[in-house]
Amino acid sequence: MNEKASLRARAEIDLAALRANVRELRARAGGAQLMAVVKSDAYGHGAVPCARAALEAGATWLGTATPQEALALREAGLGGRVMCWLWTPGGPWREAIEADIDVSVSGLWALREVVTAAGEVGRTARVHLKADTGLGRNGCQPADWPELVAEARAAEETGAVTVTGLWSHFACADEPGHPSIAAQLSVFRDMVAYAEKAGVEPEVRHIANSPATLTVPESHFDLVRTGIALYGISPSPELGTPADFGLRPVMTLSASVALVKQVPAGHGISYGHHYTTPSETTLALVPLGYADGIPRHASGRGPVLVAGRVRTVAGRVAMDQFVVDLEGDRTEPGAEAVLFGPGDRGEPTAEDWAVAADTIAYEIVTRIGTRVPRVHVGA
């Protein structure tokens, strides 16, 4: 039996596709540098292999949410510029500074912890000041920006920090034409201008995420941060498929059929009997469930390619398994069931599962659990 057939399930990660996506995104970014965002284990694709492939294809920065994610990249031997932005009080500032990681600061408490840590390790910390231009999450409000900039400049004068970046994040870039996009760009330009007038000389100014990289060229500045687009998923399905943007999905999720059996008409399937067989039929058991990240919300709706046709999950998705009704068709245990992939073979896509679960494709790929091995190909 080959390795593919022997696995209960696998998430195949096409690194050649990821590198091609990086090259396409770089071209669309114009003269801006590209940050490959590999937070949340590279959106479920495997942070270290994906980060390495992205750098090979020309990404010049890596981005993570948590400092632990950034430190793991360094521990794996990855060089280059790494930035992380989701900090809480008492975080590993010293370790990040020692690992040459750029850190994000949204408020005075964080800047003061950075300054203290820099003094303890005797090194200058590289800091990006984040502006809240309208998203309302992390970032410094315009009213508080002068105080943060002034204290950052004072810290620069002592050698504790150097402000290497000024940045923000869009709220509605996946809705081109949304009035908040122009409004946020205007606020960002004003906040950058204020900081620069105060003496800040950033290496990079950045606000563009994946959708803005693809559809808002005036937002590119010095650096674009691409996350979901890196993995070949459209950040704005209403505007185009991955192929429309020159991208290719990187993950293919499949499983080996665990059991095939004949059942009579009127047979209840899975918990609650929300599906009963309309006639005598053949059932296939797929050994993936919500513990593996298959959304229970997609019960009765999730699409699966089995035995040459796209079927629908029959009944509820359970913790470890679900059933599909083959409607009398035959297959064998060990046959491949493909939940999603690029769509080349007629298989569903992550976007199809997002529609079935009333969510976004970001969540579909990111939630695939650790019981599913990532098999990286195209290295």
Secondary structure as GFF3:
##gff-version 3
##sequence-region A 1 379
A	DSSP	alpha_helix	3	6	.	.	.	ID=ss1
A	DSSP	beta_strand	9	14	.	.	.	ID=ss2
A	DSSP	alpha_helix	15	28	.	.	.	ID=ss3
A	DSSP	beta_strand	33	37	.	.	.	ID=ss4
A	DSSP	alpha_helix	39	44	.	.	.	ID=ss5
A	DSSP	alpha_helix	47	56	.	.	.	ID=ss6
A	DSSP	beta_strand	61	64	.	.	.	ID=ss7
A	DSSP	alpha_helix	67	75	.	.	.	ID=ss8
A	DSSP	beta_strand	81	84	.	.	.	ID=ss9
A	DSSP	alpha_helix	93	98	.	.	.	ID=ss10
A	DSSP	beta_strand	102	105	.	.	.	ID=ss11
A	DSSP	alpha_helix	108	121	.	.	.	ID=ss12
A	DSSP	beta_strand	125	130	.	.	.	ID=ss13
A	DSSP	three_ten_helix	142	144	.	.	.	ID=ss14
A	DSSP	alpha_helix	145	158	.	.	.	ID=ss15
A	DSSP	beta_strand	161	167	.	.	.	ID=ss16
A	DSSP	alpha_helix	179	197	.	.	.	ID=ss17
A	DSSP	beta_strand	204	206	.	.	.	ID=ss18
A	DSSP	alpha_helix	210	215	.	.	.	ID=ss19
A	DSSP	three_ten_helix	217	219	.	.	.	ID=ss20
A	DSSP	beta_strand	223	226	.	.	.	ID=ss21
A	DSSP	three_ten_helix	228	231	.	.	.	ID=ss22
A	DSSP	three_ten_helix	243	245	.	.	.	ID=ss23
A	DSSP	beta_strand	251	256	.	.	.	ID=ss24
A	DSSP	beta_strand	259	263	.	.	.	ID=ss25
A	DSSP	beta_strand	268	269	.	.	.	ID=ss26
A	DSSP	three_ten_helix	271	273	.	.	.	ID=ss27
A	DSSP	beta_strand	275	276	.	.	.	ID=ss28
A	DSSP	beta_strand	281	286	.	.	.	ID=ss29
A	DSSP	three_ten_helix	290	292	.	.	.	ID=ss30
A	DSSP	three_ten_helix	296	298	.	.	.	ID=ss31
A	DSSP	beta_strand	303	306	.	.	.	ID=ss32
A	DSSP	beta_strand	309	314	.	.	.	ID=ss33
A	DSSP	beta_strand	322	325	.	.	.	ID=ss34
A	DSSP	beta_strand	336	340	.	.	.	ID=ss35
A	DSSP	alpha_helix	350	357	.	.	.	ID=ss36
A	DSSP	alpha_helix	361	366	.	.	.	ID=ss37
A	DSSP	beta_strand	374	377	.	.	.	ID=ss38
###
